Amino acid sequence: MNPMQLLQTFMGKGGNPMQFVMEAIGVNKNPMFDNLIKMAQKGDNKGVETFARNYFKGQRKRL
């Protein structure tokens, strides 16, 4: 299952994106993801969207 399918499944069960990200990242000590969590907790939707776009753009370049 790819990440988008996983997110769609989670959202279909009434979950919210912030909860999904928090659970997916868990206790990861990566500063990049720590920053993402802080943006989500502050309600910075634009920042989270920009992060996701850049992150997945980088993932495509590796494939």
C-alpha positions as CSV (number, residue, x, y, z in Angstrom):
1,M,0.0,0.0,0.0
2,N,1.5,3.3,-1.0
3,P,1.4,6.3,1.4
4,M,-1.5,8.0,-0.3
5,Q,-3.7,4.9,-0.1
6,L,-2.8,4.5,3.6
7,L,-3.8,8.1,4.2
8,Q,-7.1,7.7,2.3
9,T,-7.9,4.6,4.3
10,F,-7.1,6.4,7.5
11,M,-9.2,9.4,6.5
12,G,-12.1,7.2,5.5
13,K,-12.3,5.9,9.1
14,G,-12.8,9.4,10.4
15,G,-9.2,10.1,11.3
16,N,-7.5,13.5,10.9
17,P,-4.3,14.3,9.1
18,M,-2.4,15.5,12.2
19,Q,-3.2,12.4,14.1
20,F,-2.1,10.3,11.1
21,V,1.2,12.1,10.8
22,M,1.9,12.0,14.6
23,E,1.3,8.2,14.6
24,A,3.3,7.6,11.4
25,I,6.3,9.5,12.6
26,G,6.1,8.1,16.1
27,V,9.2,8.9,18.2
28,N,11.4,9.7,15.2
29,K,14.2,12.1,16.3
30,N,14.6,13.6,12.8
31,P,14.6,17.4,13.1
32,M,12.8,17.7,9.8
33,F,9.9,15.7,11.1
34,D,10.0,17.5,14.5
35,N,9.5,20.8,12.5
36,L,6.6,19.2,10.7
37,I,4.9,18.2,14.0
38,K,5.3,21.7,15.4
39,M,3.7,23.2,12.3
40,A,0.8,20.8,12.5
41,Q,0.3,21.5,16.2
42,K,0.3,25.3,15.5
43,G,-2.3,24.8,12.8
44,D,0.1,25.9,10.0
45,N,-1.7,24.1,7.2
46,K,0.1,26.0,4.5
47,G,3.5,25.0,6.0
48,V,2.5,21.4,6.3
49,E,1.3,21.4,2.7
50,T,4.5,23.0,1.5
51,F,6.5,20.4,3.5
52,A,4.6,17.5,2.0
53,R,4.9,18.8,-1.6
54,N,8.7,19.3,-1.2
55,Y,9.1,15.9,0.6
56,F,7.3,13.9,-2.0
57,K,8.9,15.9,-4.9
58,G,12.2,14.7,-3.5
59,Q,11.0,11.1,-3.2
60,R,10.1,11.1,-6.9
61,K,13.6,12.2,-7.8
62,R,15.1,9.2,-6.0
63,L,12.9,6.7,-7.9
